[in-house]
Amino acid sequence: MRPVPKKICLDCRNFSLQTVATGVCKVVKGLPAYPVKATEDSCARWLDCGQQYYIRIGWIKARLAQEQDAQITTGTGIIT
């Protein structure tokens, strides 16, 4: 059973991730430019996204791991 979700953008059906810390809110469809929100922001139009939350968390973890691997210099194993 899934715990009670936090009412934050990362757990909202209208949120679409762009980077590990931000995304866009698509609550109003068809805008030329959607408003940028942080993952921890919230609003009154929040809708539970269910399983999508765990997919987003996995994507964020994968991106952070990629960024960490990119910082390791080849051959020396030293993080720069």
N, C-alpha and C positions, 0 to 999 in steps of 0.2 A: 504494500500500500504506500502510495506517495504521500510524503508529509504535506502539510498545508503550505501552498506556495507563497513566497514573498510577493507583494504587489509592486514589483520593480519591472522596468522595461525588458530586462533579459528574460523574464518569465511571462511576457505579454505576446499575444497572438499578432498584434499589429506591428511588432518590432522586427527589423531586419538588420542583422549584424553587418558592419562594414569593416571594422578593425576590432582588435581584442577589447578595446575600452568603449567604443562608440558604435552607433548604428543609426538608422533612420526610422521614424515613426510613420507608418502608412495607414493611420486611422482614417484619414481623408484620402480616398482613392483618386488617382488621376492628376495629382499636383505635378507641375514641372520639376519642382525640387522639394523633396520631403524634408521636414525639420530634423536636424541632427540631435540625438539624445545620447547621454551616457548610459551604460548598462545598469547603473544603480538608480537612475531617475525613475519617477513614477508620475502618473496622472489619473484623473477620474475616469478615463475611458479604458482602463486596464481590463484585459480579457485573458484568462488562463490559457496558455499554449500547450499544456500537457507534456507529452513526450518530447516535443520540440525543444524544451528547456535543456534536456540532457544532451541532445544533439548539439546545441549551441555551446554548452560547457565543454564537450569533447572537441569541438572545433577550436575553441579558445585555447585549450590545453595543447593541442597539436601545433597551433601557431606559435605559442610561447616556446615550445620545444624546438621548433624550426629556427626561431630567432636565437635561442641559446646555442644550437649547433652551428649557426652561422658565425657566432662570436669566437668559436674555438679555432685557433689558427692551425692550419694543416701541418701535420708532422710533429708539432711540439706538444700539443694537448694543453696549451696555455690559453686560458680565457682572457680575451682582451677587453 
